[in-house]
């Protein structure tokens, strides 16, 4: 069991902290997945335990079968190299891995979801600290970004969104940033005292440095959702504080930092690129709207990145293009399963994080945040968070009975 738990923890920390996927790390992650999966299967057989409901297992089997068929269709109908298509399939399977393993470890009494949640929380904190250290060092020493991007590419096989914004402030963003608003909400909701202050400040600064409009919107939604759960007196106090803080923020924060993300030429170009993607992808969707054009297929009229031509910022639209309505419905079903603990809680406490989960899912309409390693860790965190709220409400209802 120790070996399985160690492999599972390695996956959690490496998925969030390592922003890319160097070949050696990928091999270690695949080995860890194999070890953790084998341990789960062995214990389930040994204890004759059905980890998942049969209906869910059947739906998962159908989805994996559909992915395999879509993979063959993609190999047949696109010019994408087979290795690139297999990498895309690998990303899909990895995205599903952590939530399934986390639920399995809990069901088999190998690691409670509450402890799993703490591991994801620590990994997110380590990522945020590393990110802030990189930003501080680059800003203080005025390090050139382009050579640094080359270093990132060689070390991590990926390049985060990384550039100077204004006044020497550095923007740094990776897919892991999309789950930070959840961590922020968790800290506000469950932590107390100095831990709450530390996590709130750390996550807020890290979210701000992402300079992502959608991540900012997620964070604001998380903050106002938490405020809505407070007592009327506390809500009034917060509103009074905001009346004084908002003008202070507008006075002290240089406006070019904000304007750069909403009205600059770079932002307009980014939005124009998304519109071009939408036109190129939706123009061909109607040709095979039910089953799509095959896994890792791409619109010939618009290729975002020649090395990985299937990637687009409009991820939901690109998934519809590749997997069709059938594949997207399967994926939505798995996403729904991940949020069931919030629904089963049957309490107002679960409504704000459930809505925040919905905002996270909607981010796939503008950013490629749904498929990948950090997405897998994010979905695991959401599953654990929902289960924690569910268990807490069960205890409350039992004490009132």
LINURGI-V216328 format. One record per helix or strand of 3 or more residues. SS is the DSSP state (alpha for helix, beta for strand). FROM is the first residue (numbers start at 0). LEN is the number of residues. If there is no record, write none. Layout:
ss	from	len
SS	FROM	LEN
SS	FROM	LEN
This chain:
ss	from	len
alpha	1	16
alpha	22	24
alpha	53	24
alpha	81	26
alpha	112	29
alpha	144	12
beta	160	4
beta	169	4
alpha	174	16
alpha	192	18
alpha	212	16
alpha	231	21
alpha	254	8
alpha	264	24
alpha	305	3
alpha	314	24
alpha	339	6
alpha	348	17
alpha	372	28
